[in-house]
Every structure is written in structure tokens, then in C-alpha cells.
Amino acid sequence: MIKIAVIGGGRWGKNHIKTLHGLNALGGIIDSHPETLGSHQKTYPNCNTFSKIGDNGALAYPAYVVAIPAQYHFEVAKTLLENGKHVLVEKPITLNSPDATQLIQLAKENNLTLMVGHVLLFHPAFNKMKSLIDAGKIGKIQYMYSNRLNLGTVRTEENSLWNFAPHDISIFEYLTENTPNQVVSRGGAFLQPHLHDTTLTSLHYPNNIVGHIFVSWLHPFKEHRFVVIGSKGMLSYEDTSPKKELLFYEKGIDWVNGEPIKRDGPTEVIPYESSPPLTNELVHFMNCIQKKEDNTKINGEKGLSVLKVLEEADLSLAETFPPRTPSESIKKRDYFVHENSHVAESCTIGEGTKIWQFSNVQENATIGKHSVLGQNVNIGSNVNVGNYVKIQNNVSVYEGVELEDYVFCGPSMVFTNILVPRSKYPQAASKYYQNTLVKEGASLGANATIVCGITIGRFAFIGAGAVVTKDVPDFAVIVGNPGKVVGWMSEGGTKLDFSKD
């Protein structure tokens, strides 16, 4: 039996852990929270536990479940795939399409299984519903709707659409065997500015099929209801009902002599096999790895398809925030900007770049393709940022700083651009700015400070909290205050050990 490690033992990860343990397939548990990890150590004393994937032995397993917050899915899944591991990553696969595409390509290149946790695709009620539709039980599909409502489970990093709707989008695509050609979403934000608590999303599919998804975490009672209406009848399943019955309604409208006549036939309870969806999903994951079972039902491409619908819905949803309406140029862009970030019209942004919430890109800045700006990032006027650059939360890249391709800026690290700053005697004019160049592939650790007027060499590694006051050679590892060379790092991020010279 293959052994699988679970990364993230919290709200949903604990269910993966319990299920894998029951299948005798639990290998290890990785969680950065000591309390959570300690609880699992007591419950599963024979299971290896780790606080991070970099711990010794943490990457010893052939397959992993990634059940951590969505903003970390890409980095963790990428690391696992690059290390030759099979991956089941919870929904959504990533927070943007370019990252998801990169994971799919990595899995293909390394001949690895990549699955996405759309667990309802393994729910026996929905599988039965699909077989009935394929058999013509309800005729031609006309309309689908899903209500996923609750009080609570409020998130601070994602809206209700991203939290709840991926399940329903995956089911819509499963039943229609198609993707929508139009997505319109509207909603309301009440608890947190620009974070929708309730949304109603309309999806239009080929062959005149329409779907609606209503989600909310501000609802007085819990309801998970799914309805499919066809030309010959209707199917309904309510997961929150006591009996969890799948019902067929022989109801509809028939045209008789040019008049619409109501058809109100009997209601039929449809029996279906009872089995835990998560167990079915994990068994399928193992079979895909060991028995090369077909993975087209829940592979990375299906996860990407759902993600693209979420992105379209998010763009539509952004239009509901007055008074700011995206301009035509923004609507047609090939990069992503969160609705509560600002990008000056004079900027140049490359294809596939993502700019997340509360960030600001000032006039005439240039950002290359497939770069990522995290939360609360400021890019100063005339700054050049290269391709595939990653700037983590709370970083300001001031005018005079240039970042070449593949540079990594850790959370809250600091650039300066004036050597002798004074509030009483301001030096705001650009002629006082000292230029700083960060060359290709360099990594700047969290809370590091880069004093202006220097060059950071290619693939250099600046440790967390280091204060860098002079030029850094290529591949050098810098730590301390003031920063000193303490070693050398390979291009791929491995610390080098020289036995001689």
C-alpha cells in the first residue's frame, strides 16, 4: 500500500488524515502549527510528523495531499512536483491560471499524477445523477442551480465565491461535459471591504444550458441544494437534508396545440450507493499512481478549467464595487489585478503577471511577464521589474531600484533609495536617488534591508533580517548586520560545500 503524507492538518486536512489512516495509507503529517501537530501526534502516535517540508524525512513519501490555505498551493505543489512526488492539491488548484498551467506542465514533464480536490465528483449521489442524465432520464438539460449557504466559515483571504463555488462549477462541468461561454457574477460585501460575503453567479453553457450558483456565509441556516431541470423531468439532491435523498420529479411544461401545459407527475426516490466521497477520491488518487487509472475526471486540467471560471466570475464581480469600474483596457488585459489594487494607466505589465490586493504600481513602472506581487506591495515610478519575479507581502520597490528576472523578495524586506534621508531637508528629486540593481535569480530574505547604491549579484542569497551595505558577489550567501559572506548557493538553491579552496 502506498503511503501518503498530508500537508496541513487543519479544518479539512484533518479529514484527509483520518481517511488515509483508515485506509492504512497515512505516511506523515506536516503542519506548521505546534498545537495542531501535537494533537495529531496524540491521535496517530505511529505516524511521522514534521513542522515543514524542509525537515529531514518530510519529503520521503511518494505522494502528498496539500490541504493548506489556497495562497500557498502553488509554491508547495511546485516543490513537491519538482521533487518527483505525486500531488493531490485541494481546491482551488492555485489562485491564478498561469501558476496552475505551470503545475500541469511540471506533472507532465515528470510523469506524475496531479489531482485537484473537487470531492463532489466522487459523491455517489452526483455520480448517480450523471448516469441518469446520460441515460436520458430528464431529457435535455436546460437549467441547473446550486445553493451553498451557511452562517460562518468567514474567510479573510478569499471571498465566498472562491471558498464555496469551486465544488459547484466542477459539478456543472461534469454534468454538461462542457465549459461556460459566459460568466456573470454579482454580490455584496458587508463584513470586509471588497470581499464578497454573498454572490450569485450565472453561467451560460453551449446548447442553451444555464446554471446559477448562490453562495453565502451570512445565511440563517445551512443549505446545500442542487437541482437539474431537463425537458422530461427534474433531479434534486440536498446534502443537508436528514435522509440525503436523490429525487426525480416527473414535472415540466409540455406544449399542446401551441399552449404551454403543466406536467405534474409523481416524485420518485432514486436509490444510490452510499460511500464516503473523500474515501472514493483518495482511493482514486492511489489507483492513479499505482494502477495508472484514468485521471481525466479530476486532473490538473479540470482544476484549471474551474479556476478560469472563478477568474471570469471575479472580474465580473469587481464591477459591482462602485464607483470604480474597470476601464476597457483593464477588461482586455492578459494579466491579473485584484479589484482593490491600483495600477497607473502609464504602466507596462507583462502577460500572466498577478498583482494582489492593496498593491500600488505607480506611473511608468514596467513589470515583466509571469511576475507575482503579493499583498500591500508598492512599485515606485519608473521602476523596472523583470520576468518571473516574486515580491512577497509588504514590500516597497522605490524608484532607482531595478529587479532582473527571477528575483525573489521575501515578506517585509526593505529597499532604500537615498543615503541620507531627512524630513526637514527632503531629497525627493530623482537626482538624489541612488541606484540599486538586483541581478537575475537573487533571493532577498524576509525583513532584509538593502542599503541603496549597490549591486546584488546573480543567484545571491540574502538571509532573513540581513542588512546589506555593499556589493554582493554572484552566488554569495549573506547573513548578519552588517551583512557578510558566509557561504555560497547554487542557482537551484542548494548551499554549496567546498572541501578545498
N, C-alpha and C positions, 0 to 999 in steps of 0.2 A: 504494500500500500504506500502510495506516495505521501510524503509529509509536507504540509503547507504551513507557512508562518503567516501570522496576521499582524499587519502594521496598523496600530490604532485599536485600542481596546475599550473605547467609549460607548456612546449611545447605540450605534449599530454594529460596531466592531465586536462587541461582546457576544452578539448573536452568531457571528461567524465563528468565534472561538468556541462557543458552546456546541454549535452544529458540527464543526470539524472534530471536536473531541468525541462526540457521539459516533462519528464515522471512523474513529481511530486514525484520523489523518492530521491531527494537530501537531505541528512540529515546534513552533516557537511563537512567542508573543513579544511584540516590540511596541513600547509606549513611553513617551517622554514624561508622563505624569507619574511621580512616585506612588501616589495614593492608588491610582488605577492599577499600576503594575503590581503593587503589593497585594491588592485584593485578588488579582488573578493568580498570583503565586500561592495564595492560601487555597484557592479553589482548585487549581491544577498544579499540585506540588511537583509532579513529574515532568512538567513542561519547562523548557528553557525560556528564560525571559531576558530581555535586553532593553536598554533605555534609548538606543538609537541604532540605525542600520550600520553605523560605522563601528559598533562594538565588535570585539573579537568573536567570531562564530555566528554573528547575526545574518550574514549572507551565505550561510552554509546550506540553505534549503533550495530545492529545485523550483519551488513555486511560492507565490505570495499573494495574499489578499491585502489591498490597500484601502483602508476604511478610516481615513483621516479627513480633515476639512478640505474642501474642493480646491482651495488655493494652493495646496501642496501636492495635488495629484500628479501634475506634470513632472516636477523635479524628482519625486520619489519613484514614480513608474519608469522614468527615463533611466535613472540609476540602476534599477533592477534589470531592465531590458539590456542595458549595456553590459551588465554582469552575467548575461545568459540565463536569466530567470523568467519563468512563465508568470504572467500577471493577470489577476482579476482586480480591476480598479472600480471602486464604487462610482455611481452616477453623481454628477456628470463626469465624463471621461477626463476633461480638462475644463478650463474656463474660456478657451478660445480655440477656433478651428486650426490655426497653424500649429499649435502645440499638439493637438490631437493627431494631425497628419504626421507629425514627426514621430510620435509614438507608434503609429501604424507602420510607418516605414522601417523603424528600428526592429519591430517584431518580425516583419517580413525578411529583412536582411539577416536576422539571426535565427530564422526558422522557429520562432517562439509563439506560444499561444497568448494572445491578448484578448481578454474578455472585459465587458462592462457590466456592472451590477444592476441591470434592469430586471429585477427579480420577478416582476409580474409576468414576464414572458414565460416563466416556469410555474405559474399558478394554474392548477388543474381546471379551474373554472374558466379561465380565459382560453386555455388550450381546447377545452370542450366547445366554447363559443366559436372559436376559429373553425373547428371541424364541422359544426352545424352550418356556418356561413358558407364554407366550401361545398357542402352538400346541397345548398340551395334552400335551406330551411326557411330563411326570411326573405328569399328573393334577392333582388339587387339592393346593396347597401345604399341608403340615402342620407342618413344623418346619424351622428354619434355625439354623445355628450358624457362628460365626466365631472362629478362634483367631488372635490377632495378638500374637506373643510374640517376645521378643528379650532380649539381655543388653546393657544400656547404654541410651543416649539418655535418661538420667535427667534430669528437669526439676525445677527448684526453684520455678517459678511455677505449675505445673499438675500434676495427678495423671495417672496412666497412662490413666485413663478419658478425660479431655479431650484427651490427646495422641493416643491411638490410635483410640478408638471412633467418632469422627465419621464416618470412612470407612464403617464397617460399618452404622451407623444409616442413612446415606444409601442404601446398597445395599438394606437391608431394606425401606425405604420405596419404593424404586424397583421392587423385585420384587413387593411386596404391593399397591402403589398405595394405601397406607393408612398411618395413624399409630397407634402403640400406645395402647391404653386402660388399660394398667397397666405400670409400670416398677418393678422391684425390683433393687437392686444391693447387693452385699456385697464386701468386700475386706480387705486387710491393709496396714498402714503399718509399714515396718521401717527404712527409711533416714532418713526425716524424719517428725517427729511430725505427725499429721493430714494427711499427704499420701500417698495410697494408691499403693503400688507395683504391686499386682495387684488386679484386680477381675473379678467375674463378674456380668454384668447379664442379667436375664431380662426380655424384652419380650413382652407378650401383645397380639396384634392381633385385630381382628374376624374372624369366621368360624373361630374356634378355631385360629388360627395362632400358634405360639410361636417366639421366637428367643432364642438365647443368644449373648452376646459375652464371650469370655475374653481379657483383655489383661494383659500383664505386661512390665516391663523387667528382671525378675530371673529370666530363664529360661536354661537352659544352652545352648540353641540357638535359631536363628531359625526361626520358622514362621509363615507367612501362609496359612491354610487356610480355605476357605469351602465349606460343604455346604448343599444344599437338598434336603429329603426330601418327596416327594409320594406320592399314593395309588397311582401307577403306576410310579414309579421315583425315582431319586436322581441329583443332579448334584453334582460335586465339582470344585473348582479350587484348586490350591496354587501360589501365586505364587513360593514359594521352592524349588520342585522344579526339577530341571535342564531338563526338557522343557516345563514350564508347560502341561501338558495339561488340557483340559476333558474330564471323563469322565462318561459316563452309565452308571449301574448299573441293570440291569433286575432290581431286587430289591425285596422288600417282604413284606407279610403279606396273604394272602387268606383270607377266611372261606369255608370249605367245610363245608356241613352243620353250621353252628354252631361249627366248630372253626377256630382260627387256624392256617393252614398257611403255612410259609415259602416264598416265591418267590425263587429264586436263579438268575436268568438271566445272560446274558453281560454283559461290560463293553465299552462302545463308546467309542472316542476320537472326540470331536466336533471337527472342524476349524473354525477360526475365523480371520478375517483378522488378520494381525499388523501393528499400527500403534502408535506411542508414545502412551499416554494423554494425556500433558501436551501433546503437539503437537495432538492432537484437541481438547483443551479450549481451547487458545489460539486455534486456528483458529475454533472455535465462537464464542469471545468476539469475535473480529474480525468474523465474519459477522453476529453480533447487532447490532453497531454499524453496519456498512456496508450489509448486505443485509437488515436487520431480521428476521433468522432467529428463529424461535420460541425463547424463552429459559425456558420453563416447566420445563425439566429441571434447571436449576441456578441459578435466580434467587434473589433475596433471600428470598422467601417460603419456598423449600425450605431455605435456610440457617437461617431462623428456626425451622422445624419441627424440624430436627435439634437446634438449640440448646435448644429446650424439652424434648426428651427428655433431653439432658445435664443440664439443671437438675433434672428429676424424679429422675434417677439419683443426682445429687449429694445431694439431700435424703434419699433412701433410704440412701445410703452413710453419711451423717452419723450414722445411728442405730447404726452398728457401733462407734462410739467410746464405750465405757463410761468413767466412769459417767454421762456427761452425755447424757440423752435429751431431744430436743425436746419441750416441752410441747404440749398440744393447740392452744393459742393460737398458738404459733410455727408449727406444721404448717399452720395455716389462713391464715397471713399472706399479704398481697398485696405483700410486699416481700422482698428477699433479705438474709440474714445469713449470712456464712461460718461454717462449723461451729466454728471456733476463735476466734470473736469473742463478746463478751458484750454483751447489751442488757438493761438493767434492765426488769423487768415493768411498772414505772410509766411507761415512756416512751411517747411517741406518735410512730409512724413512718408517713410517708405512702406512698401507693401507688407502686410502681415504684422505690422507693429501694433502693440497693445498699450494703451495709456489708461491706467485705472483711476479710481475715484480720488477727488480732491487734489488732482495734479494740475500744474500750470506750465504751459510751454509758451515762452514769450516770443516777441517779434523776431522774424528772420532766423530762427533756430532751424537746424537741419538734423533730422533723426533718420537713420538708415532703415533698412528693411528687417523685419522679424525681431525688432528690439522690444523690450518689456520695461515699462515704467510702472512701479508699484504705487501704493497709496501715498499721497502727500509728497509728490516729487515736483521740484521746480527746475525747469530748464531755462537758463537765462538767455537774453537776447544774443543773437549771432553765434550761439554755441553749436559746435559740430559734434554729433553723436553718431558713431558708426553703425554697422550692421550687427545683428545678433548680440547687442549689448543688453545687459540686465541691470537695472537700477532698482534696488530694493526700497522699502518704505522710508520716508522722512529724509531724503537726500536732496540737496540743492547743488546743481551744477552751474556755477556762476560764469558770467562772461569772462573769456580768457582761458577757460578750461576746454580741452579737446579730448574726447574718448575715441580711440580707434576701435576696430571690430573686436567683438567677443570680450569686451571688458566687463567685469563683474564688480558692482558697487554694493557692498553689504549695507544692512539697515543702519541708518543714522550716522553713516560715515560723513566726514566734513571736508569740503574743498574750501580754500580761501583764494582771493584774487588780489588782495592788497597787503603789502608787508607791514605797513604802519597805519592801521586804521584809527581814525579819530572822528568822533561825532562832532566836536567843536570845529574841527578843520576838515570838512569832508573831502574825500578824494574820489568822488563819484564818476568823474570824467574817465572815459576809457583809456586815456593816455597813461593813467596811473596803474592800470591793471597789469599784473604780472602773469605771463602765460604759463600754463601747466599742461603738459602732454602726458597722457596715459596710453601707452602703446598696446598693441594687439595682445589680447588674451590675458592681460594682467587682472589680478583679483585683489580688491581692496576690502579688508575685513570690516565687520561691524564696529562702529564707533571709532574707526581710524581717522586721523587728521592728516591731511596732505597740505603742507605749507606751500604757498604758490611760488612759481618761478622755477620749478624743477621738472624733470622727466622721469616717469616710471617706466622701466624697461619692459620688453616683451615677456609675457608669461610670469612676471614677477608676482610674488605672493606677499601681501601686506597683512600681518596678523591683526586680530581684533584689538582695538584700542591703541595701536601703534601711532606714534607721532613722527611723520616723515619730513625731514627738513632739508634733504639734499638728494641729488640724483640717485636713482636705484638701478643697478645693473640688470640686464636680462636674466630671468630665471631665479633671481635672488629671493630669499625668504627674509622678511624684515619684521622684527618684533621690538617692543620697548619704547621708552621715551628718554632721550631721542632714539629713533629707530636705528637699529644696527643689523648688519647681515649676519644671520646665524645659520644659514644653510642654503640649499638650492632645491628648486622644484622643477619637475619635468613639465612639458607642455600639457600633458594629460592630468596633472595634479598629483603626482606621486613625489614625495620627498626623496631626494637622491642621497645615497650614502656612498662616499668615495673612500675606499680603503687606502689609496695612495694619492698624493697630490690633490 
